[in-house]
Structure formats: C-alpha cells, structure tokens
Amino acid sequence: MGERPRNAGLDAIVDAAVARYRLPGIAVGVIEDGKVVYTGTRGELASGSGQPITSHTLFKIASNSKAMTASVLARLVDAGKLRWEDPVIKYLPSFRMYDPWVTQNMQVKDLLVHNSGLPEGGGDLMLWPEPNRFTRADIIAGLAHIKPAYSFRSGYAYDNLLYVVAGEVAAAAGGASYEELVQRELFQPLGLSRCRAGAWRPDQVGDVAQPHHRVDGRNVVVKADGATVEPLVSAAAGGIRCSLDDMLKWARNWLAPDAAQQAWLSPEQRQAAWVPRTPMPISGRRRAWDGTRLFAYGYGWRIADVDGAYTVSHTGTLSGMYSVMTLLPDRKSGFVVLINGEAEAARTVLNEVLLKRFTKPADGRGVAYYADELERESESKRPATQQPVVRREAPTLKQFGQWFGVYRDPWFGEARICPEDGQARFVSGKSPMLSGRIMRSGDRYVVDWDHDSVDAEAWLDFRRDNPSGPARLTLAKVDPEADFSYDYEDLAFERVRGCE
C-alpha cells in the first residue's frame, strides 16, 4: 500500500496501549472517507526475535473469519448455486441437530446468526485447543448430541460449530473445499494476496506473527508455528490469517468499493450481510460508554449504534491473538487492530478510543481513561467470581481407584482416566492438549492440564446414580469467567470399560 503520512495523535494512542498492556506486537490501520490514512506497527513477530511487525505481517484474525465465510456463501447465492432459505440438509444430508424438527427446518442463513438454540460456545472443545484430531465430519455428527439451551430462533448465544457447518455447505454447493472456495471467491478477486487458509509453509510465506502469553511478566511464545501450518477444522469459524494491509483492503471493499469490488458482490447481498437478524444483549458498559440502543448479529457481522452512529464490527479471539475490525459505513471510515498477545483489555480500550475519534472527537478520553475504567469494573466483579484457593495434592491411586476407567461423551468421544507413572491422569482421545494429572482440592477433583496454553482448568465430578450403575463424570470450569469455548459443562461422560 506504500508509505503513508504519520499521525502523531494515532501514534500516541498506539504507543499508550502498547505501554499500558506491554504488548508483544500490534498492527493498526485507520480508514477515513474511504482512504487509508494511517498504519502503525510496533513490536516483534516473536518476542526477542528482533523481527519487526510490519503491515505485511500475518496475524490470526480468528472470528473475523466469519464475515469472510458469510461472504463466500453470498457469492454462491449471487451465482445461483444456493439460496439463503435452502434447508441445510439439502447440501449435507447427514446434518442433525438435537431436535429433529430443527434438523428439518434449519436454513442456510440460520447457520450464521447465532440463534440455533445451541448453548454459548457449545461443542467448541471439538475445535479448540488446537491441534486436535476432530474432523468436520465429527462436528456434523456431534451436533446431534448437544442439548439446546433455548428454543430455535428464540434468542442469541454465540457459537462456532455452525460456521464450520456453513463452510461445508459452501463446499457442497460450490464444488470445492472451503479452503479452495475462500481463495477463489474472496482472496483472489479482492487481491488479498497475503491471506491464508488451509495448508501452507511459514518459511515460504514469511513475516508471520506468533501468539504470546504473559508468563511471570514476560511475553512468551505459545504454540509457535511448525514447518507446515496444517488445515484447520475451524477455518470457516476462525482459522484465517491475514495481514493488516489485506484487512484494510477487505474493509475498504465494504466502505468504499471500487468498480471491481462492486462487481465482486451484488448490492442485494451487500445489504443482506448487514441486516440486524438476531438481537444481542447490551452490556451496562456498552450503554454507559456508547449509549447503544441496538445491538444485533447479521451475516458474520455485529451491528450497533455508537453515540448515534451506525457501526458494523467483529472481534477475533484465539489463544495469544486478538483482533477487531470496526466500520462506520455512513462515514466510509473504520479501523483494524491486530495483536499477537494476551490483549482482551487492550483490544477493548483501543476499539473504544479509536471509535471516539469518529463519534465524539471532542471527548478527549484516551487509553488511560478507558483502561482505568476496565480495571475498576474488573475489581468490582472479582469478589463474586473468584474461586477460593484450596491446597491441592495428588490423590493416592488407592483413594482414586474406584473412578479409573475409559469414559465416553456422545460428542467429545473418549477420555482415559487411568494410572500412569504413579499418577491419576485424564487423557482425551481426540484432543491431546486436554491431558493432565488429576489433583484433589478440598472435597473435589481438579485436572491440572499439562499444557500452559490451556488456561481454563476443570473440576471433575464423579458419581454413580446407583451402586451397581456405571460411573459418570461431569466437568466444570474452575474459573466461571473463563472463555466460553471451554464448554466443559456440556460434557456428560459415562464409564464404558476399564483401563486395561
């Protein structure tokens, strides 16, 4: 995109966020009246590497992939290869939901708007933590066993699995894999030359940001890329990587499309993408900060009013990677933020400060103000959610022995709870990262995962419904505020055989 003039005010905002949150790396781009007026990058691909973040650096955009998946489907609608109102089973005959009526009546458009009845993050343990051995066929089969949290089309709960299904619907209708389709229908026609989905080699692509966690006050790389990036089951829900430059091209395609971009997608489908379809709850913070009265989900986008301005946006969250794209269509303006570290608060603050530049330019509240507000909010919530610290100790094999065995959940599959090297251990069959030793904490058992990147520990609660019945196991997050994708509460294991 070439060199752009610097903007001292925007530089100061980015620098303040990096300093406040000690971010390992960040890329920020701002569009005003259809033109890119600012790009700012800070930090390194991997902390200590000396390799700088640039506007070409690839980041995991996580759930910002959802709008791209929805757009692939929209292209197929334009091409006459599917209709939004088509039943999902027309393209995926094996598709099943828990309720047979929902199976028959779920339409393609229902896959995109989070009103299916699935619990929040339902089944996400088939996607994350990565890598795992679940397939897209496993996901389609597993959906039939996930009990709904509410009735079909009656409410909102964010889910990822149905975006994976949407990618498979696109593949069936488009006659190619999801990865081939997103390349053919999106990356190539829009010139998103750095974006990647599917298998690729980092050494051939270059300039790839690595995710980081904070460990003892330092930014430490977690789950670094290997020699080959393998195709992700979660690609359609959150598996695409793009650079800042390409994300700005993607944003301009929506804000101020040129002739070629206008030809890429019909006006009808552009309009359909941003129709508010599922009302979303409005938090107290959003009301206080933004005066929001409308908040809803469209086809891969969130639609809201902010200080009276119309906004379209989405966030992306993966372990060690955070992103946000926010558009103000009436002003042909917006911004993109990509971060390769633990940065939920930093993203929230940057999104707010950058938004106020457009909606309340005289406000004058910067990074420090909103960061302090977030900290006060967090402090006020802590007493209600913080778990008591109870000393942990390893149970003896004799103490724990009655619960040993292989357990099975209908959608998650098998987990071995067996002795190993003198310890009681939990080992998932299809999600190797979910393996760890079992400890006793007070009167409950907790699993201490082997991998530090699995940052939500789980309680293990064993029972027998009657003395001669099979052992059963349910799980729950130790921290109730942990990410909803750790949907341990949806698991219901039954012992199916012994350890031998």
C-alpha positions in Angstrom: 0.0 0.0 0.0 3.0 2.3 0.1 4.2 4.8 2.6 1.5 6.9 4.4 1.9 10.1 6.4 2.3 9.7 10.1 -0.4 10.8 12.5 1.0 12.0 15.9 -2.4 11.5 17.6 -2.8 8.0 16.4 0.8 7.1 17.1 0.3 8.3 20.7 -2.8 6.1 21.1 -1.0 3.0 19.8 2.1 3.8 22.0 -0.1 4.3 25.1 -1.8 0.9 24.5 1.5 -0.9 24.0 3.0 0.6 27.1 -0.1 0.1 29.3 -0.5 -3.6 28.3 3.1 -4.5 27.4 2.0 -5.9 24.1 4.5 -8.0 22.2 3.3 -6.8 18.8 0.5 -4.8 17.2 -0.7 -3.5 13.8 -3.3 -0.7 13.5 -4.8 0.7 10.4 -7.3 3.6 10.0 -9.6 4.5 7.1 -11.2 7.9 6.7 -13.7 8.7 3.9 -12.7 5.6 2.0 -8.9 6.2 2.2 -6.3 4.6 4.4 -4.8 7.5 6.4 -2.8 5.6 8.9 -0.9 2.4 9.5 1.1 1.8 12.7 3.0 -1.2 13.7 5.0 -2.0 16.9 6.8 -4.9 18.4 8.1 -8.2 17.1 6.8 -11.4 15.3 8.1 -13.3 18.3 9.3 -11.6 21.5 13.1 -11.3 21.5 13.4 -12.3 17.8 14.4 -8.9 16.6 12.0 -9.4 13.6 9.6 -6.4 13.5 5.9 -6.4 12.9 5.0 -4.8 9.6 1.8 -4.1 7.7 2.5 -7.3 5.7 2.7 -9.5 8.9 0.3 -12.3 9.0 -1.9 -12.5 12.1 -4.6 -15.0 13.1 -7.8 -13.0 12.6 -9.9 -15.6 14.5 -13.6 -14.8 14.3 -13.1 -12.0 11.9 -13.0 -15.1 9.5 -16.8 -15.4 10.0 -17.6 -12.4 7.7 -15.4 -13.9 5.1 -17.3 -17.3 5.3 -20.6 -15.5 5.1 -19.3 -13.7 2.0 -18.3 -16.9 0.3 -21.9 -18.1 0.8 -23.2 -14.7 -0.5 -21.1 -15.2 -3.7 -22.7 -18.6 -4.2 -26.1 -17.0 -3.7 -25.2 -14.5 -6.4 -24.1 -17.3 -8.6 -27.4 -19.2 -8.2 -25.7 -22.2 -6.5 -27.7 -21.9 -3.3 -30.4 -19.8 -1.6 -30.3 -18.5 2.0 -33.6 -20.2 2.6 -32.5 -23.6 1.5 -32.5 -26.3 4.2 -29.1 -27.3 5.4 -29.9 -31.0 4.8 -30.2 -30.2 1.1 -26.4 -29.9 1.0 -25.5 -32.0 4.0 -27.9 -35.0 4.3 -26.1 -36.3 7.4 -26.6 -33.0 9.3 -28.5 -33.4 12.5 -29.4 -31.2 15.5 -30.6 -32.5 18.8 -34.3 -31.7 17.9 -35.4 -33.5 14.7 -37.7 -30.6 13.8 -34.8 -28.1 14.0 -32.8 -30.5 11.7 -35.5 -30.4 9.1 -36.1 -26.6 9.3 -32.7 -25.1 9.8 -31.9 -23.0 6.7 -28.5 -21.9 5.4 -29.0 -18.4 6.8 -29.6 -19.8 10.3 -26.1 -21.1 10.4 -24.7 -17.6 10.5 -26.8 -15.7 13.1 -26.3 -17.5 16.5 -30.0 -18.3 17.1 -29.9 -22.0 16.8 -30.6 -22.9 20.4 -27.0 -24.2 21.0 -25.5 -23.1 24.3 -22.9 -20.4 24.1 -19.8 -22.0 22.7 -21.5 -25.3 22.5 -19.2 -28.0 21.2 -16.2 -25.7 20.9 -14.0 -28.4 22.5 -14.1 -30.1 19.1 -12.3 -27.0 17.7 -10.0 -25.8 20.5 -7.5 -26.2 21.9 -5.5 -26.9 18.7 -4.1 -29.1 17.4 -6.7 -31.9 17.9 -8.0 -34.9 15.9 -11.6 -33.9 15.4 -12.8 -33.6 11.8 -15.5 -31.6 10.2 -17.5 -34.9 9.9 -17.1 -35.3 13.7 -18.6 -31.9 14.2 -21.6 -32.5 12.0 -22.1 -35.9 13.8 -21.6 -34.3 17.2 -24.2 -31.6 16.9 -27.0 -34.2 17.2 -25.8 -34.8 20.8 -25.5 -31.2 22.1 -28.6 -30.3 24.1 -30.1 -26.9 23.3 -30.0 -24.1 25.8 -33.1 -22.4 24.4 -35.6 -22.9 21.6 -34.7 -22.5 17.9 -34.7 -18.8 16.7 -35.9 -17.6 20.1 -32.6 -16.0 21.4 -28.9 -15.4 21.0 -25.9 -17.5 22.0 -22.6 -17.2 20.2 -21.5 -20.5 18.6 -18.7 -21.6 16.3 -19.7 -25.1 15.2 -22.4 -23.9 12.8 -19.9 -21.7 10.9 -17.9 -24.9 10.3 -21.2 -26.4 9.0 -21.7 -23.3 6.9 -18.2 -23.8 5.4 -19.2 -27.4 4.5 -22.5 -26.2 2.9 -20.4 -23.8 0.8 -18.1 -26.6 -0.2 -21.1 -28.9 -1.2 -22.8 -26.1 -3.2 -19.6 -24.7 -4.7 -18.0 -28.0 -5.7 -14.7 -27.4 -3.9 -13.2 -27.4 -0.3 -13.8 -24.5 1.9 -10.2 -23.6 1.6 -10.3 -23.6 -2.2 -13.6 -21.6 -2.1 -12.3 -18.8 0.1 -9.3 -18.5 -2.1 -11.3 -18.5 -5.3 -14.3 -16.4 -4.1 -12.5 -14.0 -1.8 -8.7 -13.7 -1.7 -8.1 -13.8 -5.5 -10.9 -11.4 -6.7 -10.3 -8.9 -3.9 -6.5 -9.0 -4.1 -6.0 -10.3 -0.5 -2.7 -11.8 -1.6 -1.3 -12.4 1.9 -4.4 -14.1 3.4 -4.0 -17.8 4.1 -6.4 -20.7 4.8 -5.5 -24.4 4.5 -2.0 -25.8 4.4 1.0 -23.5 3.9 4.6 -23.2 4.9 5.7 -20.2 7.1 9.2 -20.2 5.6 7.8 -19.7 2.1 5.3 -17.0 3.2 7.4 -15.1 5.7 6.6 -12.3 8.2 4.3 -14.4 10.4 3.3 -13.2 13.9 3.4 -15.8 16.7 0.9 -15.9 19.6 2.1 -14.9 23.1 1.0 -15.4 26.7 2.2 -13.4 29.7 4.3 -15.6 31.9 6.0 -14.0 35.0 5.6 -10.6 33.5 7.1 -11.5 30.2 5.6 -12.2 26.7 6.3 -15.8 25.9 5.5 -17.5 22.5 2.9 -20.3 22.8 2.0 -22.8 20.2 4.5 -21.5 17.7 4.0 -22.5 14.0 5.9 -25.6 12.9 7.4 -26.2 9.5 3.9 -26.5 8.0 0.7 -25.0 9.0 -1.9 -27.7 8.7 -5.5 -27.2 7.5 -7.7 -26.3 10.5 -11.1 -27.8 11.1 -12.1 -24.4 12.5 -11.2 -22.5 9.3 -14.6 -21.2 8.5 -15.3 -20.1 12.1 -11.9 -18.6 12.9 -9.0 -20.1 11.1 -7.9 -17.5 8.5 -4.7 -15.4 8.7 -4.3 -12.0 7.0 -2.0 -9.0 7.1 -3.0 -5.5 8.1 -2.8 -4.4 4.5 -5.2 -7.1 3.4 -7.6 -6.4 6.2 -7.7 -2.8 5.2 -8.4 -3.8 1.6 -11.2 -6.0 3.0 -12.6 -3.1 5.0 -12.5 -0.7 2.0 -14.3 -3.3 -0.1 -17.3 -2.7 2.3 -16.8 1.0 2.9 -15.9 2.4 -0.5 -15.7 -0.3 -3.1 -14.2 0.5 -6.4 -15.7 -0.8 -9.7 -14.1 -4.2 -9.4 -15.1 -4.6 -5.8 -18.6 -3.6 -6.6 -18.8 -6.3 -9.3 -17.5 -8.8 -6.7 -20.8 -8.9 -4.8 -24.2 -7.6 -5.7 -25.9 -4.7 -3.9 -28.5 -7.1 -2.7 -26.0 -9.4 -0.9 -24.1 -6.5 0.5 -27.2 -5.2 2.0 -28.2 -8.6 3.3 -24.9 -9.0 5.2 -25.7 -6.1 7.5 -29.4 -6.6 8.2 -29.8 -7.0 12.0 -31.1 -10.5 12.4 -30.6 -11.7 16.0 -30.9 -9.2 18.8 -27.9 -9.4 21.2 -27.8 -8.4 24.9 -26.4 -4.9 25.5 -24.0 -4.7 28.4 -24.0 -2.0 31.0 -20.6 -0.9 29.8 -21.8 -0.6 26.2 -24.7 1.5 27.4 -22.6 3.7 29.6 -19.7 4.2 27.1 -21.5 4.2 23.8 -25.2 4.9 24.5 -26.0 1.8 22.5 -29.7 1.0 22.0 -29.5 -1.5 19.1 -27.0 -4.4 19.1 -27.6 -7.4 16.8 -25.9 -10.0 14.7 -26.1 -10.2 10.9 -24.3 -12.5 8.5 -20.9 -12.6 10.2 -21.1 -9.0 11.5 -22.3 -7.2 14.6 -24.4 -4.2 14.0 -24.7 -1.4 16.7 -25.3 2.3 17.2 -22.5 4.1 19.0 -23.1 7.6 20.1 -25.8 7.7 17.4 -23.5 6.5 14.7 -24.1 3.3 12.7 -21.3 0.7 13.2 -20.6 -2.7 11.8 -17.9 -4.7 13.5 -16.4 -8.0 14.7 -13.8 -9.2 17.1 -11.4 -12.2 16.9 -10.1 -14.1 19.9 -7.7 -17.0 19.9 -5.1 -18.1 22.4 -2.5 -15.4 22.2 -4.1 -13.5 19.3 -6.7 -10.7 19.4 -8.2 -8.6 16.6 -11.0 -6.2 15.9 -12.4 -4.6 12.7 -14.9 -1.7 13.2 -16.6 0.1 10.3 -18.7 3.3 10.2 -20.3 2.8 6.8 -22.1 6.2 6.7 -18.7 7.9 7.0 -16.8 5.4 4.8 -14.5 5.1 7.8 -13.2 2.5 10.2 -10.2 0.8 11.6 -8.4 -2.6 12.1 -6.4 -3.7 15.1 -4.3 -6.9 15.2 -2.4 -8.0 18.3 -0.2 -11.1 18.8 -0.5 -11.3 22.6 -3.0 -11.6 25.5 -4.9 -8.5 24.8 -8.6 -8.6 25.6 -8.5 -5.4 27.6 -6.1 -3.7 25.2 -8.4 -4.5 22.3 -11.5 -3.2 24.2 -9.7 0.0 25.1 -8.2 0.6 21.6 -11.5 -0.1 20.0 -13.2 2.5 22.2 -10.6 5.2 21.8 -10.4 4.8 18.0 -14.3 4.8 17.8 -14.5 8.1 19.8 -12.2 9.8 17.3 -15.2 9.4 14.9 -18.2 9.6 17.1 -17.1 12.1 19.9 -13.9 13.7 18.7 -14.0 16.4 21.4 -14.4 13.8 24.1 -10.6 13.7 24.9 -10.7 10.5 26.8 -7.7 8.3 25.9 -6.2 4.9 26.6 -5.6 5.7 30.3 -9.2 6.6 31.0 -10.8 3.5 29.5 -8.1 1.2 30.9 -8.7 2.6 34.4 -12.5 2.1 33.8 -12.0 -1.5 32.8 -9.8 -2.2 35.9 -12.4 -0.7 38.2 -15.1 -2.9 36.5 -12.9 -6.0 36.9 -12.3 -5.2 40.6 -16.0 -4.8 41.3 -16.7 -8.2 39.8 -13.9 -10.1 41.4 -15.4 -11.0 44.8 -18.4 -12.6 43.1 -16.4 -14.8 40.7 -13.0 -15.5 42.4 -12.6 -19.1 43.4 -11.3 -19.9 46.9 -7.7 -21.0 46.9 -7.5 -24.5 48.3 -4.4 -26.6 48.7 -4.0 -29.2 46.1 -2.5 -32.6 46.5 -2.2 -35.7 44.4 -4.7 -38.5 45.4 -3.2 -41.9 46.0 -4.1 -44.4 43.4 -5.9 -46.4 46.1 -8.0 -43.4 47.1 -8.9 -42.7 43.5 -9.1 -46.2 42.2 -12.9 -46.6 42.1 -13.1 -43.9 39.3 -10.4 -45.3 37.0 -11.6 -46.3 33.5 -12.3 -45.2 30.0 -15.2 -42.7 29.8 -17.2 -41.6 26.7 -19.2 -38.5 25.9 -21.5 -38.6 23.0 -19.9 -35.8 21.1 -16.5 -35.3 22.6 -15.6 -39.0 22.5 -13.4 -41.0 24.9 -11.2 -39.9 27.7 -8.9 -42.3 29.6 -8.8 -41.7 33.4 -6.1 -44.2 34.3 -2.9 -44.6 36.4 0.3 -43.5 34.7 3.7 -43.2 36.3 2.1 -43.4 39.8 -0.4 -40.6 39.0 -4.1 -40.5 38.2 -4.3 -38.8 34.7 -7.0 -37.5 32.4 -6.1 -38.1 28.7 -8.5 -37.1 25.9 -8.7 -39.4 22.9 -9.1 -36.7 20.2 -7.9 -33.5 21.9 -4.3 -34.3 23.0 -3.9 -30.8 24.6 -6.5 -31.8 27.1 -4.3 -34.1 29.1 -3.1 -33.7 32.7 -2.8 -35.0 36.1 -5.8 -35.3 38.5 -5.4 -33.5 41.8 -7.5 -33.3 44.9 -8.6 -29.8 46.1 -10.8 -29.8 49.2 -13.6 -32.3 48.6 -13.3 -32.1 44.7 -11.0 -33.3 42.0 -9.4 -30.9 39.5 -7.3 -31.6 36.4 -4.1 -29.7 36.0 -3.5 -29.6 32.3 0.0 -30.4 31.0 0.0 -27.5 28.5 0.1 -24.0 30.0 -1.7 -22.6 26.9 -4.8 -24.5 28.1 -5.7 -21.7 30.5 -9.0 -23.0 31.9 -8.7 -25.7 34.5 -11.6 -28.1 35.1 -13.3 -29.6 38.1 -14.0 -33.3 37.7 -17.2 -34.5 39.5 -17.7 -38.3 39.6 -20.8 -40.1 40.7 -22.9 -43.3 40.4 -26.6 -43.0 40.1 -26.9 -46.3 41.9 -24.4 -48.6 43.5 -24.4 -51.1 40.5 -24.6 -48.5 37.8 -21.7 -47.1 35.6 -19.5 -44.3 36.9 -20.4 -40.9 35.4 -18.3 -37.8 35.1 -19.2 -34.1 34.6 -16.8 -31.2 34.3 -17.0 -27.5 35.1 -14.7 -24.5 34.7 -12.7 -23.7 37.9 -13.0 -20.1 36.9 -16.6 -19.4 35.9 -15.4 -16.3 33.9 -13.1 -18.4 31.7 -13.6 -18.3 28.0 -16.9 -19.9 27.0 -15.1 -22.1 24.4 -14.0 -24.2 27.3 -17.5 -25.7 27.4 -16.8 -28.4 30.0 -20.3 -28.0 31.4 -21.8 -29.5 28.3 -19.9 -32.8 28.7 -21.5 -35.9 30.2 -19.2 -38.9 30.4 -20.1 -42.4 31.2 -17.6 -45.2 32.0 -17.5 -47.7 29.2 -14.7 -50.0 30.1 -11.7 -50.4 32.3 -8.2 -49.1 31.8 -6.7 -52.3 30.5 
